[in-house]
């Protein structure tokens, strides 16, 4: 089994946090988004992951440090790492085709801007499985149309009339991804674009028209990391799940000096907390110092110093110096507010 991860986007909706760190590598609940996504998908599969192919953007932004981190992630899972580049943003279908040498055999395609929580047996008798989540407002999403057998017959973007309440979350299984590759190549050869972009949906629709069997697998939780507000909400949910599962949430060499920690919280290695109240639902990156502060429902990255602050639903980057009474802040890396 392979995992194909298109992640070439710059994550503009998550700025300023994605100005210096690619969005998929921003930690949520103590782990970069793409690391958690890939590990969760691997855990759902009942066979070894042989290769993980990452489709990155411009090397000037997705540099060698990013490549090294992703290669290490793949190797930790016993898989071969493959790195590809999408230098021009030409859509989801084009991003997949940038990994053309890896597009053969069984594979999962997962876009690296979402996290999931699921527990199901993947139906590998189908030609493809599209992972979905039941939603209250189908008009706001791309949804699947289903026949009486529960097979997918169409993909519909933001339907004005009810089609189904099963939204496509951006994770797909293909028994042979080479079939999708063939169809996407025809889409590109024919210049079939939407707003100037080649979309995975056109390849999927061509497969459905050929009679390929597409089914759904429904996830229990679908968590977005598109902007600051939803990323903080996802952090809150993930910390709750980690606490329920009894996963480690406290690093080494943590200093707690006259500080109350209200769980669940993730506190990384080398964090110093003095005279503060932290939690619930706070993630703190390595070697950060927090003094005389009250924090709740927030993400604080590494190597930062927070003093005299009352923060709620805040997101603060790396190497930040913050001394103040603001609350719902969103500060990127190397910011100083004194």
TAHU-V517947 format. One record per backbone hydrogen bond with DSSP energy under -0.5 kcal/mol. NH is the residue of the N-H (numbers start at 0). CO is the residue of the C=O. If there is no record, write none. Layout:
# TAHU-V517947
nh:NH co:CO
nh:NH co:CO
This chain:
# TAHU-V517947
nh:1 co:105
nh:2 co:50
nh:3 co:107
nh:4 co:2
nh:4 co:52
nh:5 co:3
nh:6 co:54
nh:13 co:10
nh:14 co:11
nh:16 co:13
nh:18 co:15
nh:20 co:16
nh:24 co:21
nh:25 co:22
nh:27 co:30
nh:30 co:27
nh:32 co:25
nh:33 co:23
nh:35 co:31
nh:36 co:32
nh:37 co:33
nh:38 co:34
nh:39 co:35
nh:40 co:36
nh:41 co:37
nh:42 co:38
nh:43 co:39
nh:43 co:40
nh:44 co:40
nh:49 co:0
nh:49 co:47
nh:50 co:0
nh:51 co:79
nh:52 co:2
nh:53 co:51
nh:53 co:81
nh:54 co:4
nh:55 co:53
nh:55 co:83
nh:60 co:57
nh:61 co:57
nh:62 co:60
nh:66 co:62
nh:67 co:63
nh:68 co:64
nh:69 co:65
nh:70 co:66
nh:71 co:67
nh:72 co:68
nh:73 co:69
nh:74 co:70
nh:75 co:71
nh:76 co:72
nh:76 co:73
nh:77 co:74
nh:78 co:73
nh:79 co:49
nh:81 co:51
nh:83 co:53
nh:85 co:55
nh:86 co:84
nh:89 co:87
nh:92 co:197
nh:93 co:197
nh:94 co:90
nh:95 co:91
nh:96 co:92
nh:97 co:93
nh:97 co:94
nh:98 co:95
nh:99 co:96
nh:101 co:98
nh:102 co:99
nh:103 co:101
nh:106 co:173
nh:107 co:1
nh:108 co:171
nh:109 co:3
nh:109 co:107
nh:110 co:169
nh:111 co:5
nh:112 co:110
nh:113 co:110
nh:114 co:222
nh:116 co:220
nh:121 co:119
nh:123 co:121
nh:125 co:122
nh:126 co:212
nh:127 co:212
nh:128 co:172
nh:129 co:214
nh:130 co:128
nh:130 co:170
nh:131 co:216
nh:132 co:166
nh:134 co:164
nh:139 co:136
nh:140 co:137
nh:142 co:140
nh:142 co:155
nh:143 co:165
nh:144 co:153
nh:146 co:150
nh:149 co:146
nh:151 co:213
nh:152 co:144
nh:153 co:144
nh:155 co:142
nh:157 co:140
nh:157 co:155
nh:162 co:163
nh:166 co:132
nh:166 co:164
nh:167 co:141
nh:168 co:130
nh:171 co:108
nh:172 co:128
nh:173 co:106
nh:174 co:126
nh:175 co:126
nh:176 co:104
nh:178 co:175
nh:179 co:175
nh:180 co:176
nh:181 co:177
nh:182 co:178
nh:183 co:179
nh:184 co:180
nh:185 co:181
nh:186 co:182
nh:187 co:183
nh:188 co:184
nh:189 co:185
nh:190 co:187
nh:191 co:186
nh:192 co:190
nh:193 co:196
nh:196 co:193
nh:197 co:89
nh:201 co:198
nh:202 co:198
nh:203 co:199
nh:204 co:200
nh:205 co:201
nh:206 co:202
nh:207 co:203
nh:208 co:204
nh:209 co:205
nh:210 co:207
nh:211 co:206
nh:213 co:211
nh:214 co:127
nh:216 co:129
nh:218 co:131
nh:219 co:116
nh:220 co:116
nh:222 co:114
nh:224 co:112
nh:227 co:12
nh:230 co:226
nh:231 co:227
nh:232 co:228
nh:233 co:229
nh:234 co:230
nh:235 co:231
nh:236 co:232
nh:237 co:233
nh:238 co:234
nh:239 co:235
nh:240 co:236
nh:241 co:237
nh:242 co:238
nh:243 co:239
nh:244 co:240
nh:245 co:241
nh:245 co:242
nh:246 co:241
nh:250 co:266
nh:254 co:270
nh:255 co:253
nh:256 co:254
nh:256 co:272
nh:257 co:255
nh:259 co:275
nh:261 co:259
nh:261 co:277
nh:262 co:260
nh:265 co:281
nh:266 co:248
nh:266 co:264
nh:267 co:283
nh:269 co:251
nh:270 co:267
nh:271 co:287
nh:272 co:254
nh:273 co:289
nh:274 co:256
nh:276 co:292
nh:277 co:259
nh:278 co:294
nh:279 co:261
nh:280 co:263
nh:281 co:263
nh:282 co:297
nh:283 co:265
nh:284 co:299
nh:286 co:268
nh:287 co:284
nh:288 co:303
nh:289 co:271
nh:290 co:305
nh:291 co:273
nh:293 co:308
nh:294 co:276
nh:295 co:310
nh:296 co:279
nh:297 co:280
nh:298 co:313
nh:299 co:282
nh:300 co:315
nh:302 co:285
nh:303 co:300
nh:304 co:319
nh:305 co:288
nh:306 co:321
nh:307 co:290
nh:309 co:325
nh:310 co:293
nh:312 co:295
nh:312 co:296
nh:314 co:328
nh:315 co:298
nh:316 co:330
nh:318 co:301
nh:319 co:316
nh:320 co:334
nh:321 co:304
nh:321 co:319
nh:322 co:336
nh:323 co:306
nh:328 co:326
nh:330 co:314
nh:333 co:317
nh:334 co:331
nh:336 co:320
